[in-house]
Amino acid sequence: MIDLLRCINAHEDAWLVASFREVTNRIVVEGTLGCPVCSAEYQIKNGVVDFTGGERITEGDEERAAATHRREELATRAGAYLDATQPGTTIVLGGLWAYAAHDLAEMADVRVIAVNAPTEVKESERVGLILVDRAIPLAANSAHGVALDAWFRRATVGDAIRITRPGGRVVGPTLHAPPEGSVVLAHDEQYWVAEKTPEMVPLRRSSS
């Protein structure tokens, strides 16, 4: 999944260069990702890529403890909300939703990137783990869908629409408004489900 990752600094889009120190069963355990544009480096430790830049991440334990839906229901809900019906696509699950990463990957035959996941969630061939502060370090239009819980920053929820492909879905907490460029399909007391609007292509008249 490294081909989907991008530098979080503001400059032109560029792939990250990987240097691995430890790989076990095709899973990168220790290594470094470097940006060829600005020379920023992001460490991979215990299978997790750290894009926080040293910022402290809010743990969000209270929100997770107050969640009403059981973990075994999360994969079904995430799959339905994000319309995860296309095998091989990429789904991003953040915070509480990351509990469903392995079940959804197996159930829907998709790749899952778990963002700021609980410590119980481990990396596998179909599940990658990353830590973020604000920006989500993925290429634009690279994810089929994104689900984030209530302790992510407003800026992170807004960035979810950038990485989602047109027609894809974003699930976010009612604490934050749905991002611009999306249309809300449904909502309840905890979450809204929005669809990214297709990009408009101007029509050109043919000369006669």
C-alpha positions in Angstrom: 0.0 0.0 0.0 3.1 2.2 0.1 2.4 3.4 -3.5 -0.7 5.2 -2.2 1.1 7.2 0.5 2.2 10.8 0.0 4.2 13.5 1.9 2.0 15.7 4.1 4.0 18.8 3.4 2.7 21.4 0.9 4.3 20.8 -2.5 3.7 18.9 -5.7 2.6 15.3 -5.4 5.4 12.7 -5.3 5.8 9.1 -4.4 7.7 8.3 -1.2 10.9 6.4 -1.3 11.0 3.3 1.0 14.0 2.0 3.0 13.2 -1.2 4.9 15.2 -2.4 7.9 13.0 -5.4 8.9 10.4 -7.2 6.9 8.5 -10.3 8.2 6.2 -12.3 6.0 5.9 -9.5 3.5 5.0 -7.0 6.3 7.3 -4.0 6.8 8.0 -3.9 10.5 10.8 -1.3 10.7 11.8 1.2 8.0 11.7 4.8 6.7 9.7 6.5 4.0 11.4 9.6 2.5 10.1 12.4 0.4 12.2 13.1 -2.7 10.8 16.7 -2.9 11.3 18.1 0.6 13.5 15.4 2.2 11.0 14.8 5.0 11.2 11.3 6.6 8.5 9.2 8.1 9.4 6.3 10.4 7.9 2.8 10.3 7.9 1.3 13.8 6.3 -1.9 14.7 4.5 -1.9 11.4 3.0 1.6 11.8 3.9 4.5 9.6 4.1 7.8 11.7 3.0 10.9 9.9 2.3 13.0 13.0 5.5 15.0 12.8 6.0 14.6 16.5 2.5 16.0 17.4 0.7 14.3 20.3 -2.4 12.5 19.1 -5.6 12.7 21.2 -6.4 9.2 22.3 -10.1 9.4 22.1 -10.7 6.7 24.7 -13.9 8.4 26.0 -15.5 8.4 22.5 -14.7 4.8 22.0 -16.0 3.7 25.4 -19.2 5.6 24.7 -19.8 4.0 21.3 -23.1 2.2 21.2 -22.4 -0.2 18.4 -20.5 -3.4 19.1 -17.3 -4.2 17.4 -18.6 -7.2 15.6 -21.2 -5.0 13.9 -18.6 -2.4 12.7 -17.5 -4.3 9.6 -21.1 -4.8 8.4 -21.9 -1.1 9.0 -18.7 0.2 7.5 -19.2 -2.0 4.4 -22.8 -0.8 4.0 -22.1 2.9 4.7 -19.1 3.0 2.3 -20.6 0.7 -0.3 -17.6 -1.6 -0.2 -18.7 -3.9 -3.0 -15.8 -3.6 -5.4 -13.0 -6.1 -4.6 -9.5 -4.7 -4.6 -10.4 -1.1 -3.8 -9.0 0.8 -0.9 -11.0 1.7 2.2 -9.8 4.0 5.0 -11.0 3.4 8.5 -10.1 5.8 11.3 -10.2 5.5 15.1 -13.1 3.4 16.3 -13.9 2.2 12.8 -10.5 0.6 12.5 -11.7 -2.2 14.8 -13.5 -3.4 11.6 -10.3 -3.4 9.5 -9.5 -7.1 9.3 -13.2 -8.3 9.1 -14.0 -5.8 6.4 -10.8 -6.7 4.4 -11.8 -10.3 4.4 -15.5 -9.9 4.0 -15.4 -7.4 1.1 -12.0 -8.4 -0.4 -10.6 -4.9 -0.1 -7.5 -3.2 1.1 -7.9 -1.3 4.4 -5.7 1.6 5.7 -6.4 2.0 9.4 -5.7 5.5 10.7 -4.9 6.1 14.4 -6.2 2.6 15.1 -6.6 1.1 18.6 -3.5 -0.9 19.7 -5.4 -4.1 19.3 -5.5 -3.7 15.5 -2.4 -5.2 13.9 -0.9 -4.8 10.4 -1.4 -7.6 7.8 -1.1 -8.1 4.1 -4.5 -6.4 3.6 -4.4 -3.9 6.5 -1.9 -1.1 6.7 -1.5 1.1 9.8 -0.7 4.9 9.8 -0.7 7.6 12.4 -1.8 11.1 11.4 -2.3 14.5 13.0 -4.3 16.6 10.5 -3.7 15.6 6.9 -4.3 12.1 5.6 -1.1 11.1 3.7 -2.8 9.5 0.7 -2.9 10.4 -3.0 -6.0 12.4 -4.2 -8.9 10.3 -5.3 -7.2 7.1 -4.2 -9.7 5.7 -1.7 -13.1 4.1 -2.4 -14.4 5.3 0.9 -13.3 6.8 4.3 -14.9 6.5 7.8 -13.7 8.6 10.7 -14.9 8.8 14.3 -15.6 11.8 16.5 -12.1 12.5 17.9 -10.5 13.4 14.6 -9.9 17.0 13.9 -12.2 19.0 11.7 -9.3 19.5 9.2 -8.8 15.7 9.0 -12.5 15.1 8.3 -12.3 17.8 5.6 -9.2 16.1 4.1 -11.1 12.9 3.7 -13.0 14.3 0.7 -9.7 15.0 -1.1 -8.5 11.4 -0.9 -11.9 9.9 -1.8 -12.6 9.2 -5.5 -15.6 11.0 -7.1 -18.7 9.0 -6.3 -17.1 7.5 -3.2 -18.4 7.9 0.3 -17.2 9.6 3.5 -18.6 8.7 6.9 -18.0 11.4 9.6 -19.1 12.4 13.1 -22.0 14.7 13.5 -19.6 16.8 15.6 -18.2 18.1 12.3 -20.1 19.3 9.3 -19.8 17.2 6.1 -16.9 18.6 3.9 -17.5 20.8 0.9 -17.8 18.9 -2.3 -20.1 16.2 -0.9 -23.8 15.5 -0.6 -25.2 13.9 2.5 -27.1 10.6 1.8 -28.1 9.7 5.4 -27.4 10.5 9.0 -28.2 9.5 12.6 -27.3 10.9 16.0 -23.6 9.9 15.7 -22.6 9.9 12.0 -23.5 11.2 8.6 -22.8 9.4 5.3 -21.9 11.7 2.4 -21.0 11.1 -1.3 -18.2 13.0 -3.1 -19.8 14.8 -6.0 -18.4 14.0 -9.4 -15.9 16.4 -10.9 -17.6 18.7 -13.5 -16.1 18.6 -17.0 -17.0 21.6 -19.2 -18.5 20.7 -22.5 -16.9 22.1 -25.6 -18.8 22.9 -28.7 -17.5 21.3 -31.9 -16.7 23.7 -34.6 -18.6 23.1 -37.8 
